[in-house]
Amino acid sequence: MIIQPGIAKANMGVSREDVTFEDHPLNPNPDSRWNTYFKDNEVLLQIDKDVRRLCPDISFFQRATEYPCLLILDPQNEFETLRKRVEQTTLKSQTVARNRSGVTNMSSPHKNNAPPALNEYEVLPNGCEAHWEVVERILFIYAKLNPGIAYVQGMNEIVGPLYYTFATDPNSEWKEHAEADTFFCFTNLMAEIRDNFIKSLDDSQCGITYKMEKVYSTLKDKDVELYLKLQEQNIKPQFFAFRWLTLLLSQEFLLPDVIRIWDSLFADDNRFDFLLLVCCAMLILIREQLLEGDFTVNMRLLQDYPITDVCQILQKAKELQDSK
């Protein structure tokens, strides 16, 4: 899924096959392996762009992993890494339009502590690969295995905390398999939330629009005064809840706090119903500021959420759950 068609596998004793019309880089046949390769490059460019800015407030993803993919990095093989594939392609990332409105255009200030040259990571020595390259491979293979959804901007924010958790495990035997474990868990998690990333399902009962409206209907039940204030100011849930729900709050808090929230979410059998309550708790905890603020102030509050004590938020969500 990663190796370019026609590349020699030196240490396996397999030489490059003669180029035929059926497998020629200029063959326009949509079933051509080369045609697939070029289309994959479009997806890869967007993945590469996103994973390079994962969790800019910490250096973890730029550091070298202790367990790189030896098959791809083996100098006896003429395989190119995904990073080199990106560097060599001339395709423009602007051709990729599989992003979702609101995912990256409203970043939390907590996430904006990156150095100016974020995309200019220090080049690692030959035989090494950074953690972000491992995440890139996970997302690329997921896109290849799931062509119906492929890659949508924001999936990088879902896989990042999963990989970090496995790759920092104190047990080195478990840490060695972080890439495989992350892929397994990411695939299973996406099976539950993939509808959030499919635009054609937005307005269906399983789509993201329905879930955003559910946040407001739950808020109306728990705090009708605050609900009416937001309605009066025409502050729609799409303005902030889209990112909260789609990315499971991974852009609203620093990574340790995201992991703490996810710990509670994944422990709940009705985890995504609980996520709605967490979103309501976040609104209720800043209700006084929202009731006093005008549209501009309130939008800033909701897009750059001010409370960082996630235990307080989870406690409030549990109280809302118990009050049903």
Order of alpha helices (4+ residues) and beta strands (2+ residues): alpha-alpha-alpha-alpha-alpha-alpha-alpha-alpha-alpha-alpha-alpha-alpha-alpha-alpha-alpha
